[in-house]
Amino acid sequence: MAIINNETSIDLTYNKFIGKDNLNDPTRLKVGDDAVRLTTATDIFINKDFSMERRDGYTLIQSGSFSSMWSQNGTWIGIKDGNLVQITKNGIVYTFTPLIVASGKLVYADTGLGVYFSDGITIKVFRNGVISDIPTTTVDFKIKTPAGHILEYHKSRLYIAVGSLIFITDSNMYDIVDGRVGVKPYSSKILMWKALSTGVYMSDSYTTWFLKDMNPDEVLGAKMFGYKKVLDYPAIFGTGKKIYNLITPTQRYFEEAVIWTSEQGICIGGPNGEVENVTEKTYSMPSVVEGTDLYRKTGKNNQYISILKIRG
């Protein structure tokens, strides 16, 4: 209902919605036959046809304090009440023996020969239902794969970010790094390292890059791959998901892409360094310390969910 000149009331009906806008003046948001933006929205989904529906509810399957959850190919592990556990689809929790106490947030990478995980202090591998330490090596010039704050599997190698350094394991040998050529320095702390078949999206503390045609063997041979600056601002640490068969808001099709949350909004990166910030014109991001994210497909929607820890 709208009041004009204190006399006339008009009923306004909206059937299409395009999302939330907290950046532009709410009194100036477009009204008409096209889809409109919302100034507030709680527990709702916007569908592909621009209709609105209530968010699905949830069912408690296991009580406790959970964090650092990871699931892939039927394997679901995470931290429950400070201890690493494996969880079944039915919610049954198995605690590992001996007890593994996590000192902080865990990051994971599935190499096909085991799931490697690290809390930044230690690194272990989950294989065939058993968790093992990374063995020490005595081979000349080889070093044990270090713990890190980012793990990423790419072209038969494991990449580990430790501060401003990237460690690259030997091919199909994820427990060792060649200390002569397998360590690459950057100018500031690495906040994101997400691989596509055509290259890697990398964010340091100030800028986001696309490392084109990144072949691990060429990197180890000291051949520099092509650096392309794609954004003048960084990703939010902890975010970044690889997705497939995506149509962007500008109707570009990407067979594979990376989606992440940045200081200026949610971004999509294509296979050749094409980047779209899909929210920068309509949504102002809060000041964030770190985050985590999830990409899922439901019956009606493909959803990117970003959970952020606000600074302060």
Secondary structure, 3 states (H helix, E strand, C coil): CEEECCCEEECCCCCCEEEECCCCCHHHCCCCCCCEEECCCCCEEECCCCCEEECCCCCCCCCCCEEEEEEECCEEEEEECCEEEEECCCCCEEECCCCCECCCCCEEEECCCCEEEECCCCEEEEECCEEEECCCCCCCCEEECCCCCEEEEECCEEEEEECCEEEEEECCEEEEEECCCCEEECCCCCCEEEEECCEEEEECCCCEEEEECCCHHHHHCCCCCEEEEEECCCECCCCCEEEEEEECCCCCEEEEEEEEEECCEEEEECCCCCEEECCCCCCCCCCEEEEEEEEEECCCCEEEEEEEEECC
